[in-house]
Amino acid sequence: MFDIAIVGGGMVGAALAVATAQAGMKVALLERQQPGLITDDSAFDLRVSAINRRSEAWLQQLGAWQQLLVNRLAPYATLRAFEGNDAPLDFTAVELGEPHLGHIIENLHIQQALWQQLPATVEQFCPVQLLGYQQFHDYACLQTDQGEIKARLLIAADGAQSQLKQLAGIGSQGWLYQQACLLVHVNTGYDALPMTWQQFTSQGPRAYLPLPGKQASLVWYDDHLRIQQLAALSPHQLEQQIKQHFPAELGEFSVIKQGYFPLTRSHANQYVKGRLVLAGDAAHTINPLAGQGVNLGFADAQCLAALLVKQFAAGGDLAAPTLLAQYESERRKANLLMMSAMDVFYQVFSSKLKPLAQLRRLGLQVAAKAGPLKTYVGKYAAGLV
Ligand SMILES: Cc1cc2nc3c(=O)[nH]c(=O)nc-3n(C[C@H](O)[C@H](O)[C@H](O)COP(=O)(O)OP(=O)(O)OC[C@H]3O[C@@H](n4cnc5c(N)ncnc54)[C@H](O)[C@@H]3O)c2cc1C
């Protein structure tokens, strides 16, 4: 019998496995596909995340940050937002008295670092197929193609399409955004800037994320049809489109690869059902406009792990209703706040209505001068409050 069985060995599930196993819990980690291998010189993966300071601190505490390959990390010290040719709104690490605001890192790279940090006591089931699940009075059981796995507590960290959440009959509220995004990996003629920028246009934002060396990740938001059309272009054709629609400051570049991503917003109706608890994208997905998705997932994992470690040390039931209710109450509030902030952001910054567009330009200019509020927003984005 395991203390905990975690379904999904992505960034959030693997972090939970490390944190709980390091505290002595007997953990099973189930992942349906072998994670890809990242080496010093492997090609960059399209899926990258902006990892904020809070997530970085926790990954350091787990020892996983130290497993990352330094030459594949892109730190940034400025977050810039602007519209048209207006003066930009900059949040800088210097203003906040910090060395940097975050790093752009490949999702696979973070996952790999966490897997390398898994204590030897973690039993890995990978690749594994989940077939069903059942709950009993004092344990729960997963049916898989490798047999039954019993645990006191089950954690669903199996992403936005969580199979375990569906098996448990937990519903979600949400929608597909009218906008989708195109991720484009490019080679630039210059070393990556230590900043991320986002330009707002009436069709949707355009963003630049630095990657190590002379590389960058560009993000292009627009309606689904337009993004699908862009995704189907040849590298040369896409370069022409980017030159027309991104700021000229982007300079010389060549397209390496691109991919289309629909954007969804969803929030599970409950994070807890008996001996099952949800974390990360299995519980919530958010518009990636401000790069907060996995940062929220890590905050879920950190909160849940802290409660479980305390309960385990006290010899209590890891699925005690009061304990799991405390997790849900704490994390639901924080996740909802960020999701709602992103919704307002999305509505304001994707609107084609002229008065709203004018208000938004004015808002950016006022925000650029608003001292304490600006400092607070900068700290919130960097995960420092
Ligand atoms: C375009 C885009 C850009 C983004 N940019 C950012 C950003 O800059 N910053 C940020 O913080 N977030 C960003 N996000 C969000 C971020 O990618 C997600 O929040 C994050 O990947 C969620 O991690 P997770 O571990 O919860 O889920 P996932 O990454 O989806 O991992 C789930 C894991 O579970 C496994 N799995 C699934 N089903 C099963 C099953 N039945 N059995 C066993 N294993 C299973 C999967 O193989 C996978 O390994 C972005 C998202 C998108 C779409």
The ligand as an SDF file (V2000), in Angstrom:
LIG
                    3D

 53 58  0  0  0  0  0  0  0  0999 V2000
    0.7980   28.1100  -25.2800 C   0  0  0  0  0  0  0  0  0  0  0  0
    1.0140   27.9460  -23.8070 C   0  0  0  0  0  0  0  0  0  0  0  0
    1.9800   28.7070  -23.1770 C   0  0  0  0  0  0  0  0  0  0  0  0
    2.1770   28.5960  -21.7910 C   0  0  0  0  0  0  0  0  0  0  0  0
    3.1150   29.3710  -21.1810 N   0  0  0  0  0  0  0  0  0  0  0  0
    3.2620   29.3230  -19.8330 C   0  0  0  0  0  0  0  0  0  0  0  0
    4.1970   30.1560  -19.1520 C   0  0  0  0  0  0  0  0  0  0  0  0
    4.9260   30.9440  -19.7440 O   0  0  0  0  0  0  0  0  0  0  0  0
    4.2940   30.0480  -17.7820 N   0  0  0  0  0  0  0  0  0  0  0  0
    3.5050   29.2030  -17.0810 C   0  0  0  0  0  0  0  0  0  0  0  0
    3.5890   29.1660  -15.8340 O   0  0  0  0  0  0  0  0  0  0  0  0
    2.6190   28.3750  -17.6940 N   0  0  0  0  0  0  0  0  0  0  0  0
    2.4790   28.4270  -19.0490 C   0  0  0  0  0  0  0  0  0  0  0  0
    1.5730   27.6150  -19.6680 N   0  0  0  0  0  0  0  0  0  0  0  0
    0.8110   26.6590  -18.8650 C   0  0  0  0  0  0  0  0  0  0  0  0
    1.6440   25.4170  -18.5360 C   0  0  0  0  0  0  0  0  0  0  0  0
    2.1380   24.8300  -19.7240 O   0  0  0  0  0  0  0  0  0  0  0  0
    0.7580   24.4250  -17.7790 C   0  0  0  0  0  0  0  0  0  0  0  0
    0.1550   25.0930  -16.7170 O   0  0  0  0  0  0  0  0  0  0  0  0
    1.6010   23.2630  -17.2620 C   0  0  0  0  0  0  0  0  0  0  0  0
    2.1220   22.4930  -18.3100 O   0  0  0  0  0  0  0  0  0  0  0  0
    0.7490   22.3720  -16.3500 C   0  0  0  0  0  0  0  0  0  0  0  0
    1.5620   21.3770  -15.7750 O   0  0  0  0  0  0  0  0  0  0  0  0
    0.9040   20.0260  -15.2400 P   0  0  0  0  0  0  0  0  0  0  0  0
    2.0420   19.2160  -14.7270 O   0  0  0  0  0  0  0  0  0  0  0  0
   -0.2250   20.3560  -14.3330 O   0  0  0  0  0  0  0  0  0  0  0  0
    0.2460   19.3620  -16.5070 O   0  0  0  0  0  0  0  0  0  0  0  0
    0.9290   18.8270  -17.8490 P   0  0  0  0  0  0  0  0  0  0  0  0
    2.1210   19.6400  -18.1990 O   0  0  0  0  0  0  0  0  0  0  0  0
   -0.1560   18.7190  -18.8510 O   0  0  0  0  0  0  0  0  0  0  0  0
    1.4390   17.3740  -17.4270 O   0  0  0  0  0  0  0  0  0  0  0  0
    0.5350   16.3070  -17.2480 C   0  0  0  0  0  0  0  0  0  0  0  0
    1.3190   15.0020  -17.3120 C   0  0  0  0  0  0  0  0  0  0  0  0
    0.4260   13.9320  -17.0590 O   0  0  0  0  0  0  0  0  0  0  0  0
    0.6230   12.9210  -18.0340 C   0  0  0  0  0  0  0  0  0  0  0  0
   -0.6680   12.2270  -18.1770 N   0  0  0  0  0  0  0  0  0  0  0  0
   -1.7850   12.7020  -18.7670 C   0  0  0  0  0  0  0  0  0  0  0  0
   -2.7730   11.8020  -18.6660 N   0  0  0  0  0  0  0  0  0  0  0  0
   -2.2700   10.7410  -17.9900 C   0  0  0  0  0  0  0  0  0  0  0  0
   -2.8160    9.5050  -17.5710 C   0  0  0  0  0  0  0  0  0  0  0  0
   -4.0880    9.1690  -17.8150 N   0  0  0  0  0  0  0  0  0  0  0  0
   -2.0260    8.6360  -16.8980 N   0  0  0  0  0  0  0  0  0  0  0  0
   -0.7260    8.9590  -16.6170 C   0  0  0  0  0  0  0  0  0  0  0  0
   -0.1690   10.1250  -17.0000 N   0  0  0  0  0  0  0  0  0  0  0  0
   -0.9300   11.0080  -17.6690 C   0  0  0  0  0  0  0  0  0  0  0  0
    1.0820   13.6490  -19.2790 C   0  0  0  0  0  0  0  0  0  0  0  0
    1.7950   12.7890  -20.1500 O   0  0  0  0  0  0  0  0  0  0  0  0
    1.9560   14.7400  -18.6700 C   0  0  0  0  0  0  0  0  0  0  0  0
    3.2840   14.3130  -18.4840 O   0  0  0  0  0  0  0  0  0  0  0  0
    1.3600   27.7100  -21.0340 C   0  0  0  0  0  0  0  0  0  0  0  0
    0.3870   26.9310  -21.6820 C   0  0  0  0  0  0  0  0  0  0  0  0
    0.2010   27.0560  -23.0520 C   0  0  0  0  0  0  0  0  0  0  0  0
   -0.8760   26.2380  -23.7180 C   0  0  0  0  0  0  0  0  0  0  0  0
  1  2  1  0
  2  3  1  0
  2 52  2  0
  3  4  2  0
  4  5  1  0
  4 50  1  0
  5  6  2  0
  6  7  1  0
  6 13  1  0
  7  8  2  0
  7  9  1  0
  9 10  1  0
 10 11  2  0
 10 12  1  0
 12 13  2  0
 13 14  1  0
 14 15  1  0
 14 50  1  0
 15 16  1  0
 16 17  1  0
 16 18  1  0
 18 19  1  0
 18 20  1  0
 20 21  1  0
 20 22  1  0
 22 23  1  0
 23 24  1  0
 24 25  2  0
 24 26  1  0
 24 27  1  0
 27 28  1  0
 28 29  2  0
 28 30  1  0
 28 31  1  0
 31 32  1  0
 32 33  1  0
 33 34  1  0
 33 48  1  0
 34 35  1  0
 35 36  1  0
 35 46  1  0
 36 37  1  0
 36 45  1  0
 37 38  2  0
 38 39  1  0
 39 40  1  0
 39 45  2  0
 40 41  1  0
 40 42  2  0
 42 43  1  0
 43 44  2  0
 44 45  1  0
 46 47  1  0
 46 48  1  0
 48 49  1  0
 50 51  2  0
 51 52  1  0
 52 53  1  0
M  END
$$$$
